[in-house]
């Protein structure tokens, strides 16, 4: 079985032998000020968002992931979406260069959190921009969304870091969603799943499976047989269950109102 690089969990331990670890970051008081691009702004229930975040973290813990909290960023409304600040490639960590100027302070806390994990850390620099939600790893292939948040220079800088360690980078046009991983993610066997109205060109992926709900595009791979996804997509959950996967669902409605999803809320250290 080919395992998705975004779900590189074949041993249940990190490369340093530690337990599976997930970096997470609490939602801040100004969460409702987070950016929205492709959807209309609607009210955010902050207390519900906090309960949902806690439930998400508890779900990861129940699946054997030790949660490490990144230092809060009270002046960064989108900082709960920690995935956008750092991308991991085995023992290599890449601190991103967010495309939204209001988000560029988010990487400082992520850098602190990486200390002591035994990783080689690289930084992307302006004028290159790249957010982690635009990076989908499938095996040794790295699909990078070309969006309003990630530009060609950001892709070039990322490629210069990861191609020497054995990855190949593929640019993917994204015009219908905020990030690539708003539109598609990958199952443990490497199949890319996506909601067709959000996907510019499904033919770019070796294996593509359409899902019936926009909220069903995002899965966090827990192991080669299990995925975590939003409870807002019951038809997709049934589809994946029918394929033989064990599906764990969590409520993330308040984060979906900000174009977030289950992948955005953690960085899994494998």
PASEMI-733276 format. One line per field, with one value per residue: residue number from 1; residue in one letter; x, y, z of N, C-alpha, C in turn. Coordinates in Angstrom, 3 decimals. Atoms other than C-alpha are relative to their C-alpha. Example, Ala and Ser with C-alpha at 12.3 -4.5 7.8 and 13.67 -1.06 7.14 Angstrom:
2
vonu = c(1_2)
figu = c(A_S)
npx = c(0.890_-0.820)
npy = c(-1.190_-1.190)
npz = c(0.000_-0.060)
capx = c(12.300_13.670)
capy = c(-4.500_-1.060)
capz = c(7.800_7.140)
cpx = c(0.900_-0.770)
cpy = c(1.200_1.090)
cpz = c(0.000_0.730)
//
This chain:
270
vonu = c(1_2_3_4_5_6_7_8_9_10_11_12_13_14_15_16_17_18_19_20_21_22_23_24_25_26_27_28_29_30_31_32_33_34_35_36_37_38_39_40_41_42_43_44_45_46_47_48_49_50_51_52_53_54_55_56_57_58_59_60_61_62_63_64_65_66_67_68_69_70_71_72_73_74_75_76_77_78_79_80_81_82_83_84_85_86_87_88_89_90_91_92_93_94_95_96_97_98_99_100_101_102_103_104_105_106_107_108_109_110_111_112_113_114_115_116_117_118_119_120_121_122_123_124_125_126_127_128_129_130_131_132_133_134_135_136_137_138_139_140_141_142_143_144_145_146_147_148_149_150_151_152_153_154_155_156_157_158_159_160_161_162_163_164_165_166_167_168_169_170_171_172_173_174_175_176_177_178_179_180_181_182_183_184_185_186_187_188_189_190_191_192_193_194_195_196_197_198_199_200_201_202_203_204_205_206_207_208_209_210_211_212_213_214_215_216_217_218_219_220_221_222_223_224_225_226_227_228_229_230_231_232_233_234_235_236_237_238_239_240_241_242_243_244_245_246_247_248_249_250_251_252_253_254_255_256_257_258_259_260_261_262_263_264_265_266_267_268_269_270)
figu = c(X_X_X_X_X_X_X_X_X_X_X_X_X_X_X_X_X_X_X_X_X_X_X_X_X_X_X_X_X_X_X_X_X_X_X_X_X_X_X_X_X_X_X_X_X_X_X_X_X_X_X_X_X_X_X_X_X_X_X_X_X_X_X_X_X_X_X_X_X_X_X_X_X_X_X_X_X_X_X_X_X_X_X_X_X_X_X_X_X_X_X_X_X_X_X_X_X_X_X_X_X_X_X_X_X_X_X_X_X_X_X_X_X_X_X_X_X_X_X_X_X_X_X_X_X_X_X_X_X_X_X_X_X_X_X_X_X_X_X_X_X_X_X_X_X_X_X_X_X_X_X_X_X_X_X_X_X_X_X_X_X_X_X_X_X_X_X_X_X_X_X_X_X_X_X_X_X_X_X_X_X_X_X_X_X_X_X_X_X_X_X_X_X_X_X_X_X_X_X_X_X_X_X_X_X_X_X_X_X_X_X_X_X_X_X_X_X_X_X_X_X_X_X_X_X_X_X_X_X_X_X_X_X_X_X_X_X_X_X_X_X_X_X_X_X_X_X_X_X_X_X_X_X_X_X_X_X_X_X_X_X_X_X_X_X_X_X_X_X_X)
npx = c(0.850_-0.701_0.537_-0.060_-0.986_0.680_0.455_-1.173_0.136_-0.137_-0.552_0.594_-0.985_-0.702_-1.323_-0.879_0.419_0.981_1.390_0.591_0.188_0.713_-0.070_1.306_-0.032_1.344_0.635_-0.169_1.236_0.406_0.166_1.025_-0.603_-0.768_0.282_0.767_-0.271_0.891_1.333_0.492_-0.243_1.151_-0.430_-0.725_0.273_-1.340_-0.003_0.167_-1.272_-0.942_0.389_-0.316_-1.463_-0.347_0.439_-0.926_-1.244_0.272_0.108_-1.365_-0.597_0.614_-0.599_-1.407_-0.826_-0.303_0.191_-0.900_0.584_-0.840_0.292_1.103_-0.316_1.261_0.288_0.056_1.284_-0.036_-1.131_0.437_-0.274_-1.452_-0.541_-0.469_-1.257_-1.149_0.233_-1.029_-0.387_-0.878_-0.809_-0.168_1.127_-0.054_0.830_0.560_0.041_1.429_0.361_0.783_-0.880_0.469_-0.325_-1.444_-0.500_0.344_-1.096_-0.926_0.326_-0.273_-1.447_-0.317_0.515_-0.834_-1.260_-0.077_0.572_-1.038_0.270_-0.707_1.005_-0.228_0.968_0.289_-0.182_0.601_1.381_0.708_1.045_0.508_0.664_-0.010_1.225_-0.171_-0.980_0.528_-1.020_0.496_-1.259_-1.113_0.477_0.517_0.865_0.023_1.026_-0.315_1.195_-0.243_-0.897_-1.264_-0.390_-0.996_-1.282_0.100_-0.155_-1.402_-0.798_0.301_-0.614_-1.447_-0.244_0.460_-0.432_-1.251_0.216_0.721_1.385_0.256_1.006_0.930_0.874_1.410_0.820_1.141_0.725_1.360_-0.074_-1.060_-1.249_0.090_0.578_1.425_0.629_-0.387_-1.024_-0.300_0.239_-1.243_-0.569_-0.467_1.101_0.376_1.442_0.370_1.358_-0.276_0.135_-1.124_-1.254_-0.214_-0.403_-0.234_-0.915_-1.375_-0.319_-0.056_1.266_0.901_1.329_0.915_0.834_1.270_0.215_-1.158_-0.684_-0.602_-1.269_-1.170_-0.194_-1.281_-0.255_-0.440_-0.872_0.292_1.380_0.906_-0.074_0.823_0.608_1.074_1.331_0.890_0.035_0.374_-0.005_-1.399_-0.407_0.544_-0.766_-1.320_0.236_0.240_-1.291_-0.731_-0.694_0.627_0.146_0.240_0.514_-0.014_0.709_-0.884_0.818_-0.395_-1.218_0.428_0.492_-1.180_-0.674_-0.897_0.411_-0.691_-1.453_-0.559_-0.063_-1.160_-1.119_-0.325_-1.427_-0.014)
npy = c(-1.197_-1.276_-0.839_-1.438_-0.689_-0.770_0.967_0.850_0.510_1.442_0.602_-0.511_-0.793_-0.964_0.447_0.015_1.067_-0.477_0.282_-0.879_-1.313_-0.975_-1.392_-0.646_-1.377_-0.374_-1.159_-1.218_-0.753_-0.711_1.000_-0.412_-0.938_0.750_-0.343_0.865_-0.410_0.605_0.178_-1.173_-0.007_0.246_-0.110_1.108_0.226_0.231_1.050_1.272_0.278_0.510_1.375_0.846_0.167_0.955_1.314_0.420_0.416_1.231_1.078_0.379_0.692_1.321_0.816_0.220_-1.164_-0.916_-1.364_-1.041_-1.296_-1.106_-1.218_-0.775_-1.263_-0.717_-1.003_0.689_0.709_1.272_0.802_1.356_0.840_0.154_0.661_-0.965_-0.619_0.903_1.243_0.979_1.019_0.859_-0.728_-1.373_-0.902_-1.236_-1.100_-0.569_-1.449_-0.148_-0.945_-1.080_-0.759_0.068_1.304_0.247_0.174_1.312_0.977_-0.112_1.020_1.317_0.224_0.356_1.341_0.987_0.171_1.205_1.172_0.662_-0.198_-1.026_-1.023_-0.955_-1.095_-0.652_-1.446_-0.883_-0.141_1.266_0.262_1.368_0.407_1.454_0.571_0.222_1.067_1.353_1.018_1.338_0.689_-0.947_-1.109_-1.131_-0.873_-1.339_-0.830_-1.366_-0.672_-1.371_0.040_0.669_-0.435_0.811_-0.101_0.866_1.369_0.197_0.138_1.293_1.043_-0.016_0.658_1.383_0.877_0.692_1.097_1.083_-0.284_-0.722_-1.034_-0.189_-1.166_0.293_-1.218_0.007_-1.264_0.146_0.222_-0.772_0.767_1.302_1.004_-0.256_0.679_1.409_0.603_1.348_1.164_0.716_0.717_-0.971_-0.535_-1.380_-0.187_-1.391_-0.350_-0.483_-1.435_-0.748_0.513_-0.528_1.016_1.288_0.845_-0.203_0.983_1.365_0.638_-1.010_0.474_-1.087_0.172_-0.679_-1.184_-0.886_0.204_1.327_0.021_0.007_1.081_0.193_1.436_0.407_1.131_0.455_0.472_-0.902_-1.425_-0.934_-0.961_-0.817_0.609_-0.694_0.715_1.394_0.831_0.331_0.964_1.300_0.435_0.480_1.222_1.047_0.379_0.792_-0.825_-0.391_-1.447_-0.733_-1.322_-1.063_-1.216_-1.152_-0.933_-1.401_-0.197_0.051_-1.340_-0.798_0.762_0.968_1.405_0.808_0.007_-1.313_-0.212_0.643_0.470_1.301_0.317_1.442)
npz = c(0.000_0.016_-1.044_0.247_-0.800_-1.029_-0.991_-0.057_-1.356_0.128_-1.206_-1.227_-0.714_0.820_0.429_-1.154_-0.884_-0.965_0.332_1.001_-0.603_0.811_-0.432_0.065_-0.519_-0.445_0.623_-0.796_-0.224_1.217_1.062_0.967_0.950_0.980_1.389_0.896_1.378_0.983_-0.571_-0.715_-1.434_-0.870_-1.403_-0.622_-1.413_-0.529_-1.015_0.704_0.677_-1.002_-0.341_1.148_0.038_-1.054_0.451_1.054_-0.648_-0.736_0.979_0.355_-1.142_-0.099_1.059_-0.305_0.315_-1.094_0.481_-0.494_0.316_0.447_-0.757_0.598_0.676_-0.230_1.029_1.282_-0.058_0.724_-0.472_-0.326_1.174_-0.131_1.187_0.989_-0.429_0.093_0.742_-0.350_0.979_-0.781_-0.975_0.479_-0.244_0.791_-0.468_1.210_0.197_0.312_1.049_-0.599_-0.902_-1.384_-0.580_0.015_-1.354_-0.538_0.080_-1.132_-0.979_0.579_-0.059_-1.383_-0.257_0.684_-0.728_-0.810_0.666_0.782_1.418_0.746_0.261_1.083_0.022_1.270_-0.134_0.996_0.486_0.087_-0.983_0.002_-1.227_-0.083_0.542_1.438_0.214_-0.172_0.277_0.327_0.206_0.163_0.820_-0.767_0.782_-0.592_0.597_0.403_-0.487_-0.422_-1.153_0.344_1.342_0.695_-0.701_-1.165_0.495_0.386_-1.219_-0.613_0.818_-0.231_-1.281_-0.118_1.094_-0.330_-0.939_0.641_0.368_1.239_-0.241_1.113_-0.179_0.235_-0.008_-0.924_0.142_-0.528_-1.442_-0.639_0.068_0.656_-0.892_-0.131_1.134_0.077_-0.860_0.484_-0.844_-0.298_1.144_0.980_0.802_-0.309_-0.028_0.128_0.411_1.360_0.265_-0.562_0.567_1.345_0.972_-0.665_0.770_-0.466_-1.030_0.526_-0.364_-0.545_-0.382_-0.321_-1.186_0.257_-0.824_-0.073_-1.285_-0.007_0.733_-0.887_-0.971_-0.688_-0.055_-1.334_0.291_1.366_0.086_-0.713_0.316_-0.764_0.906_-0.545_-0.110_0.935_1.279_-0.282_1.204_0.286_-1.026_0.399_1.162_-0.428_-0.771_0.985_0.585_-0.982_-0.981_-1.256_0.077_-1.241_0.366_-1.004_0.389_0.238_0.771_-0.166_0.782_1.401_0.332_0.332_1.057_-0.607_0.049_-1.006_0.180_-0.364_-1.436_-0.618_0.818_-0.535_0.037_0.259)
capx = c(0.000_1.285_0.908_0.067_2.930_0.395_-0.377_3.108_2.192_3.515_5.200_3.192_6.371_8.239_11.625_13.200_11.321_8.879_5.143_3.030_2.747_0.420_1.121_-2.064_-2.905_-5.879_-8.410_-7.966_-10.534_-10.556_-11.153_-14.213_-11.907_-10.239_-10.075_-12.624_-12.116_-14.411_-17.395_-19.584_-18.748_-21.168_-21.134_-18.753_-19.740_-16.434_-17.381_-18.607_-15.375_-13.381_-15.395_-14.975_-11.239_-10.997_-13.005_-10.704_-7.613_-9.225_-10.037_-6.384_-5.308_-7.762_-6.062_-2.628_-1.428_0.303_-0.849_1.724_0.292_1.978_2.218_-0.986_-0.942_-3.653_-3.302_-3.500_-7.143_-6.286_-3.492_-5.597_-4.944_-1.431_-1.031_-0.516_2.581_4.759_5.025_6.908_8.768_10.092_12.955_12.727_10.465_9.642_8.402_6.114_5.745_2.014_0.413_-1.960_0.066_-2.108_-0.921_2.830_3.227_1.945_5.227_7.094_5.236_5.546_9.317_9.501_7.408_9.770_12.743_13.801_12.048_15.312_14.213_16.157_14.324_14.155_12.385_10.656_11.216_9.333_8.619_7.827_4.555_3.281_0.781_0.734_-2.863_-1.609_0.747_-0.503_2.013_1.182_4.087_7.119_4.991_4.259_1.278_1.397_-1.673_-1.176_-3.636_-4.054_-1.902_0.860_2.804_5.307_8.291_7.043_6.741_10.251_11.736_9.921_11.106_14.701_14.378_12.506_13.663_17.227_15.723_13.771_10.451_9.019_6.910_3.842_2.052_-1.751_-4.027_-6.597_-9.189_-12.313_-11.125_-8.914_-6.238_-5.470_-6.420_-9.757_-10.470_-8.576_-6.717_-5.500_-6.538_-3.980_-3.593_-2.714_-6.112_-6.832_-10.378_-12.181_-15.504_-15.634_-17.009_-13.916_-11.317_-9.875_-8.330_-8.808_-6.686_-3.549_-3.770_-2.854_-5.952_-8.943_-12.178_-15.058_-16.855_-20.459_-19.978_-17.720_-16.969_-15.901_-12.792_-10.545_-9.271_-6.531_-5.003_-4.645_-3.109_-3.298_-6.836_-8.318_-9.154_-10.529_-12.974_-15.746_-19.118_-20.617_-20.099_-22.068_-22.411_-18.650_-18.099_-20.382_-18.500_-15.136_-16.543_-17.741_-14.188_-13.073_-11.786_-12.542_-13.870_-13.628_-15.745_-15.482_-17.518_-15.594_-18.464_-17.150_-13.808_-15.515_-17.152_-13.595_-12.694_-10.923_-11.076_-9.725_-6.280_-5.808_-6.062_-2.914_0.486_1.146_4.761_5.451)
capy = c(0.000_3.442_5.763_9.427_11.638_13.796_10.625_9.231_7.159_3.722_3.213_5.262_7.060_10.090_9.839_10.499_7.581_9.740_9.176_10.595_14.318_17.040_20.755_22.683_26.302_27.604_29.898_33.492_36.026_37.768_34.557_36.101_38.635_35.859_36.268_34.865_34.941_32.574_32.513_35.102_36.142_34.823_35.186_32.993_31.504_31.836_29.635_26.918_27.245_26.717_23.621_22.272_22.905_21.031_18.169_18.052_17.866_15.196_13.153_13.252_12.243_9.356_8.134_8.155_11.650_13.687_17.286_20.060_23.557_26.293_29.592_31.601_34.646_36.967_39.498_36.881_35.870_33.044_31.601_28.586_27.319_26.223_24.127_27.297_28.302_25.210_22.196_19.016_16.660_13.898_15.443_18.722_21.573_24.545_27.750_29.352_32.886_33.618_35.343_37.364_40.169_39.921_36.331_36.830_36.985_33.430_31.723_32.998_30.739_27.812_28.272_28.166_24.996_23.266_23.746_20.515_18.248_17.404_18.805_20.714_24.035_26.120_29.450_30.786_34.482_37.297_38.024_34.317_33.461_30.031_28.806_25.240_24.711_24.794_21.831_18.271_15.432_12.127_9.752_11.657_14.000_17.452_19.166_22.929_25.043_28.264_30.510_34.051_32.949_30.970_32.345_30.959_32.246_30.518_27.282_27.765_28.242_25.189_23.073_24.157_22.780_19.534_18.302_17.613_15.325_13.265_15.005_16.201_19.363_19.787_23.128_22.923_25.784_26.649_29.310_27.982_27.602_29.362_26.657_23.474_21.450_23.212_21.461_18.150_15.932_12.338_8.992_6.593_4.723_7.945_8.507_12.228_13.115_16.318_18.003_18.556_22.134_23.171_21.350_23.081_19.992_16.530_15.008_16.422_13.687_10.063_8.810_11.049_10.240_12.711_13.203_14.439_17.302_20.337_19.635_16.104_17.146_17.210_14.181_13.818_10.375_8.767_5.517_3.417_2.316_5.371_8.989_11.957_14.270_16.809_15.639_18.090_15.512_12.368_11.188_11.355_9.556_6.785_6.645_6.260_3.711_1.740_1.752_0.036_2.977_3.628_7.189_9.414_12.576_15.859_19.070_21.993_24.132_27.393_26.915_25.973_29.414_30.790_28.440_26.130_22.342_19.441_19.544_23.251_22.784_20.734_19.847_16.160_15.281_11.835)
capz = c(0.000_-0.894_2.052_1.645_2.774_4.636_6.555_7.008_10.068_9.318_12.711_15.178_16.246_15.053_13.386_16.790_18.353_20.331_20.502_17.706_18.294_17.040_17.279_18.042_18.892_20.853_19.199_20.345_21.502_18.099_16.137_14.465_12.750_10.768_7.025_4.597_0.832_-1.048_1.298_2.984_6.527_9.146_12.954_14.935_18.294_20.155_23.083_20.734_18.752_21.934_22.810_19.286_19.403_22.707_21.214_18.203_20.419_22.577_19.459_18.436_21.934_21.934_18.739_20.378_19.457_22.146_21.704_22.073_22.321_20.346_22.206_21.699_19.429_20.831_18.000_15.220_14.623_12.214_14.348_15.370_11.826_12.763_9.598_7.573_9.556_9.218_6.900_7.810_5.495_7.713_9.685_7.759_8.871_6.660_8.261_5.748_4.418_4.685_1.743_3.921_5.566_8.672_9.189_8.983_12.747_13.137_12.283_15.363_17.772_15.401_15.285_19.077_19.147_16.738_19.060_20.676_18.163_16.426_13.079_10.456_10.089_6.907_6.355_3.284_2.596_0.886_-1.913_-1.890_-0.182_0.773_3.364_4.621_3.586_-0.005_0.476_0.003_0.248_-1.427_-1.101_-2.412_-4.504_-3.100_-4.672_-4.097_-4.706_-6.616_-4.817_-3.563_-0.598_-2.348_-5.311_-7.804_-5.814_-2.681_-4.655_-6.055_-2.590_-1.246_-4.162_-3.522_0.014_-0.552_-3.959_-2.688_-0.015_-2.508_-3.101_-6.397_-6.480_-8.684_-9.068_-8.889_-9.974_-7.312_-8.115_-6.398_-2.799_-0.281_-0.174_-2.060_1.027_1.197_-2.104_-1.812_0.636_0.413_1.852_3.347_0.041_-1.798_-3.416_-3.590_-2.572_-3.450_-4.034_-7.824_-7.772_-5.776_-7.913_-10.976_-12.599_-11.028_-13.822_-12.176_-9.551_-10.221_-8.387_-7.708_-5.893_-5.898_-2.589_-2.293_0.190_0.332_4.006_3.083_1.187_4.268_6.151_8.729_8.342_11.765_10.520_7.358_8.204_9.957_9.141_11.060_9.326_9.893_11.146_8.622_5.855_6.775_3.169_2.685_5.986_4.752_1.456_3.190_5.621_2.617_1.301_4.490_6.509_10.134_10.254_13.330_13.114_14.991_14.976_13.431_12.156_13.626_11.869_8.609_8.748_8.377_5.495_7.920_8.140_10.186_8.598_9.406_13.157_13.724_12.371_12.810_13.667_12.220)
cpx = c(0.878_-0.645_0.152_1.025_-0.629_-0.517_1.097_0.126_0.191_0.460_-0.687_0.986_0.571_1.358_0.972_-0.415_-1.042_-1.398_-0.474_-0.382_-0.744_0.178_-1.378_0.118_-1.430_-0.580_0.069_-1.312_-0.519_-0.146_-0.956_0.530_0.852_-0.461_-0.917_0.144_-1.060_-1.400_-0.407_0.319_-1.308_0.494_0.669_-0.403_1.324_0.024_-0.203_1.286_1.022_-0.335_0.331_1.489_0.439_-0.410_0.905_1.302_-0.208_-0.126_1.376_0.653_-0.542_0.559_1.508_0.931_0.186_-0.078_0.976_-0.558_1.071_-0.428_-1.108_0.497_-1.251_-0.370_-0.109_-1.283_0.006_1.033_-0.383_0.298_1.512_0.623_0.583_1.377_1.222_-0.413_1.161_0.204_0.982_0.729_0.223_-1.275_0.200_-0.964_-0.456_0.135_-1.426_-0.286_-0.836_0.892_-0.413_0.394_1.501_0.624_-0.213_1.180_0.932_-0.275_0.279_1.484_0.430_-0.418_0.861_1.300_-0.063_-0.594_1.006_-0.164_0.951_-1.035_0.469_-1.086_-0.188_0.018_-0.792_1.036_-0.739_-1.064_-0.485_-0.633_-0.173_-1.249_0.059_0.950_-0.622_1.070_-0.679_1.217_1.134_-0.374_-0.597_-0.809_-0.092_-1.027_0.517_-1.255_0.309_1.005_1.383_0.364_1.116_1.348_-0.015_0.162_1.458_0.882_-0.249_0.665_1.502_0.365_-0.297_0.447_1.336_-0.176_-1.017_-1.450_-0.063_-1.180_-0.826_-0.896_-1.426_-0.778_-1.197_-0.664_-1.356_-0.041_1.163_1.353_-0.225_-0.721_-1.383_-0.754_0.290_0.921_0.195_-0.304_1.311_0.625_0.469_-1.078_-0.318_-1.519_-0.324_-1.442_0.111_-0.203_1.155_1.326_0.150_0.276_0.297_1.015_1.453_0.444_-0.063_-1.296_-0.873_-1.355_-0.852_-0.791_-1.236_-0.228_1.268_0.787_0.689_1.352_1.201_-0.012_1.391_0.192_0.599_0.940_-0.437_-1.432_-1.018_0.208_-0.909_-0.545_-1.137_-1.308_-1.009_-0.163_-0.370_-0.008_1.425_0.521_-0.498_0.758_1.336_-0.114_-0.228_1.261_0.870_0.753_-0.821_-0.009_-0.337_-0.470_0.047_-0.784_0.996_-0.747_0.477_1.270_-0.288_-0.564_1.138_0.850_1.061_-0.555_0.844_1.507_0.637_0.361_1.152_1.081_0.466_1.488_0.129_1.406)
cpy = c(1.238_0.919_1.457_0.642_0.872_-0.917_-1.024_-0.610_-1.505_-0.655_0.436_0.757_1.023_-0.549_-0.046_-1.053_0.418_-0.412_0.949_1.314_0.904_1.381_0.621_1.389_0.434_1.149_1.206_0.773_0.667_-0.951_0.476_0.993_-0.699_0.274_-1.029_0.560_-0.482_-0.244_1.290_-0.109_-0.202_0.051_-1.275_-0.076_-0.392_-1.122_-1.372_-0.377_-0.568_-1.426_-0.944_-0.237_-1.025_-1.417_-0.570_-0.522_-1.311_-1.185_-0.470_-0.792_-1.414_-0.966_-0.159_1.143_0.859_1.425_0.944_1.349_1.004_1.244_0.807_1.300_0.875_1.004_-0.594_-0.826_-1.368_-0.976_-1.405_-0.956_-0.195_-0.650_0.992_0.554_-0.889_-1.269_-0.939_-1.011_-0.932_0.818_1.453_0.793_1.262_0.999_0.786_1.520_0.334_1.083_1.152_0.759_-0.100_-1.298_-0.215_-0.103_-1.387_-0.963_0.052_-1.079_-1.400_-0.324_-0.404_-1.435_-1.083_-0.283_-1.266_-1.231_-0.717_0.129_1.029_1.024_0.938_1.067_0.484_1.506_0.733_0.380_-1.318_-0.091_-1.433_-0.262_-1.507_-0.672_-0.247_-1.147_-1.350_-0.991_-1.346_-0.829_1.012_1.150_1.073_0.877_1.343_0.846_1.380_0.822_1.469_0.059_-0.580_0.349_-0.869_0.046_-0.833_-1.457_-0.276_-0.200_-1.337_-1.130_-0.080_-0.686_-1.489_-0.901_-0.679_-1.136_-1.010_0.216_0.658_0.924_0.211_1.200_-0.362_1.315_-0.154_1.365_-0.015_-0.181_0.803_-0.659_-1.282_-1.010_0.379_-0.818_-1.495_-0.370_-1.426_-1.057_-0.741_-0.716_0.943_0.544_1.422_0.102_1.485_0.160_0.683_1.495_0.852_-0.329_0.480_-1.103_-1.323_-0.878_0.176_-1.064_-1.403_-0.754_1.053_-0.626_1.205_-0.345_0.899_1.294_0.840_-0.212_-1.354_-0.073_-0.229_-1.195_0.121_-1.505_-0.336_-1.195_-0.541_-0.508_1.010_1.449_0.775_1.037_0.733_-0.783_0.677_-0.736_-1.467_-0.897_-0.415_-1.005_-1.392_-0.569_-0.592_-1.258_-1.176_-0.470_-0.774_0.804_0.159_1.525_0.568_1.399_0.953_1.192_1.147_1.107_1.442_0.306_-0.091_1.340_0.952_-0.695_-0.943_-1.407_-0.779_-0.014_1.276_0.106_-0.713_-0.242_-1.298_-0.301_-1.515_-0.538)
cpz = c(0.000_1.006_-0.361_0.895_1.061_1.099_0.231_1.387_0.050_1.303_1.269_0.852_-0.939_-0.364_1.155_1.010_1.014_-0.430_-1.084_0.661_-0.971_0.614_-0.203_0.619_0.322_-0.827_0.931_0.068_-1.269_-1.185_-1.082_-1.022_-1.053_-1.421_-0.668_-1.407_-0.967_0.528_0.698_1.487_0.750_1.443_0.498_1.468_0.653_1.025_-0.629_-0.713_0.988_0.402_-1.154_-0.115_1.042_-0.397_-1.075_0.617_0.749_-0.962_-0.452_1.127_0.136_-1.041_0.172_-0.312_1.241_-0.530_0.681_-0.412_-0.395_0.775_-0.671_-0.626_0.070_-1.080_-1.390_-0.065_-0.661_0.551_0.422_-1.151_-0.140_-1.235_-1.001_0.320_-0.188_-0.737_0.299_-1.123_0.700_1.052_-0.390_0.243_-0.823_0.619_-1.210_-0.033_-0.408_-1.026_0.502_0.969_1.465_0.692_0.174_1.385_0.565_0.046_1.204_1.048_-0.503_0.068_1.403_0.294_-0.630_0.741_0.853_-0.642_-0.892_-1.489_-0.595_-0.462_-1.108_0.049_-1.433_0.214_-1.082_-1.047_-0.217_1.080_-0.156_1.357_-0.007_-0.513_-1.493_-0.312_0.343_-0.414_-0.233_-0.376_-0.065_-0.925_0.895_-0.950_0.721_-0.736_-0.328_0.226_0.261_1.147_-0.311_-1.436_-0.570_0.704_1.274_-0.379_-0.354_1.226_0.683_-0.777_0.237_1.311_-0.066_-1.139_0.296_1.010_-0.536_-0.335_-1.364_0.226_-1.260_0.321_-0.384_-0.005_0.927_-0.098_0.689_1.511_0.569_-0.174_-0.790_0.887_0.500_-1.044_-0.037_1.161_-0.502_1.051_0.252_-1.188_-1.109_-0.914_0.452_-0.053_-0.080_-0.435_-1.355_-0.237_0.542_-0.670_-1.433_-1.012_0.702_-0.715_0.417_0.995_-0.574_0.260_0.663_0.257_0.376_1.257_-0.139_0.769_0.071_1.288_0.079_-0.696_0.897_0.933_0.601_0.106_1.356_-0.065_-1.358_-0.170_0.512_-0.414_0.941_-0.959_0.691_0.053_-0.915_-1.323_0.205_-1.232_-0.368_1.014_-0.357_-1.194_0.416_0.853_-0.942_-0.698_0.982_1.033_1.270_0.039_1.373_-0.386_1.188_-0.544_-0.137_-0.749_0.105_-0.786_-1.495_-0.453_-0.383_-1.058_0.561_-0.119_0.999_-0.180_0.526_1.471_0.686_-1.035_0.629_-0.215_-0.065_0.148)
//
